[in-house]
Amino acid sequence: MTAPHAAPRWTDAALGGWRRVADPVTDPLSRQVLEAGGPAALGRLTRQLDDWEAPLPDDLTPAMRAYFETPLAYPAWVDESRIAHAEDLFAAYGPMTVSALLLNGYSRFLTCPAGARAMYAARVFSPESIASRMLEIVQFALFMGGRDGLSLAPHTATSAANAGRSAMAYRKLRIVHSNVRLLLTCDAARDPWDERASGQPINQEDLALGMLCFCLGSIDGLENAGFVLSREDQEAMLMAWRAAVWLLGLVDELQPADIPDARALQQKMLERHQRGTREGAVVIREMLHIVEGLLPPGTRRIPAALVRFQLGDRQADLIDVPNSRWLLGLIRGTEPLWKSTRLFAWLSRLVSPRLLAWASSPTRLGASNRFELPAALAGKLGSARDHR
């Protein structure tokens, strides 16, 4: 496979300009909606597109309908055999991968102000936005990990069950990103975005950083929990995330070539931006509150302790993760034991069905009920309905 660019190349000068670049493809489409119908029309479109499985709205502008109907083809650097390998890994490690994604990847992303601010400030158009965005990240990973989830083949009655689903879902999400970007920066926003301090909302650098936090957080979270991933496994997972974020509009210039390049880019971005914010603390507190509510009494301090174990104290302190020193000491002191017994896998299997039941409830999704599991993972966990 030919890498899109040679490494190392990550400098402040190279990265800084990408904070001013958002999405030149979809932003003009969303702006047409804003100019024609104002923030209310853009908010309504966002709610419609948040249902990834629903038909496209009938009243889309011609330009936006053309965007959805234009066939896609991956660039030459996408290796579909590696994506198939990543799907195999997700079928094997699905519950643990979702837990690692939240405890490590999502939490680390919140230590960067722009990421935390985007998650927090999305309340402009949704009163439950923090929970909704958490759910969206989990569903994003589930769509990506399902068999043929990243296939670009048209979704037809004779095609594979998942063919084309993720491509359409992620194209909807790309438009939602543009909608949110405009809602946060338009004059009607309740809490206007500070572009001078943070760059464009959901800019190219932050999109790349989110992908790296979620991908490397999943890899590191699994390894911290005692699961051994080969270099081939890690490269396959990175390829799947790179393909997924390409569908969201990430430019090739910010696509890492391989795992060492990805780690170098993430480290550089964290050095540039990582610091504590009130928004990050609010969002992580909400995430922990949700996860704690899914656990039996007596175990509800475990999620915060696991976040600290995954991130380390310095990064956990940036977002005010509660510090139960005795529990954290127990986790660290018994690490060889619980790694060898796969205790983390047991905890993940305990939490995952409850997380899925929470995600599938009408209070989360309303009438759309769009939260779905890949077939291989559903077979392991049972339906969310069975665990309510």
C-alpha positions, 0 to 999 in steps of 0.5 A: 500500500502506498502511503498518502504522504511521507512522515515525519511532517507534523509541525506547528506551521503545517498544522496551524492553517488547518484550524481555519479550514472546515469543509469546503464541500458541505458548508456551502450546502448548509449555508444555502439552507441557513440563508433560505430558512434561518437557524430553525430550518438548519436545526430541523434538517439536523434533527432529520439527518441525525436518524442515519437509517431514515430516507432523505428528507423530501425537501432537500435543496437540489445541490444537497440531494446531488451531494447524497446521490453522487457515487463515491470511490475511495482514494488509492491509499485505502486498503479494503483487505485491511478494513476486512481485517478490522471488521474481524477484530471488531467481531471478536472484541466489540464490547471491549472496543466500545468500552475502550473507545469511551474510557480512553479515546473519547475521554482523551479527546475532551482534554483538548478545548476545541473538542470539549467545546464542540461537544458542550456547545452543541446544546444550542440545538439539542438539550440532550446533546452531550448524551446524543453525541456520546451515543453517536460516537458509539453508533459510529464505531458500530456501523464502521465495525459491522461486516461491509460497514465501510463498503461503498457498494450501493445498498440494494435488495441483493447487496450485502446487508450493510453495504452502503449503510455507513457511507450514507450515514457518514455523509449525513453526519458530514452535513450535520457537522456543517450544520452545527458549525454554522449554528455555532457561528451564526449571529443567532447562536446563544453562545457564539464560537470564538473563532480567533481562539479555537479556529473553525468549529470541527475544523480539519485539525480537530477532525484528525485529532478526533479520529486519532483519539478514537482509533488509538484510544481503542487500540491502547484501551484494549492493550491496557486491558490485557488484549494483545494486538499485533502490528497488523491488527493495529494498522487494520484498525487505523485503516478503518478509521482513516477510511471512515474519517475520509467519508467525513471530509478529512483532507489527505494532508492530515491522513497519517500513513501508519501507526508510528505516523499516527502516534507522532501526529496525535502527540504533536496535536496534544502538545499544541492544544491539550489543557483543562476546560470547564466544558471538558469537565462538564462533558466527562462528568455527564459521560461518567454519570451515564455509565455509572447508572448502568452498573450495579450499586457498589461498582459505580466508582469503577468507570472514573477509576478506569478512565484515570487508569487509561489516561494517567493522572495528568490528563485525567486531572485536566478534565476533573475525573474523580480520583478514588485513590484506593480504587485506582491503587487497587487497579494498578496494584493488581494489574497483572492479575486482572489482565491475565484473567481478562477482568476488563472483558467481563466488565465490558460484557456486563456494561455493554448490554445495559449501554445498548438498552439505554441507547435504544430507549425512546428517551434517547432516540425517540421514534427513529430507534436507529441504534443497531448492532452489527450481527456478529456483535448482536449474537454475542450480546443478545438484543438490547431489548433482552437487557432492559 
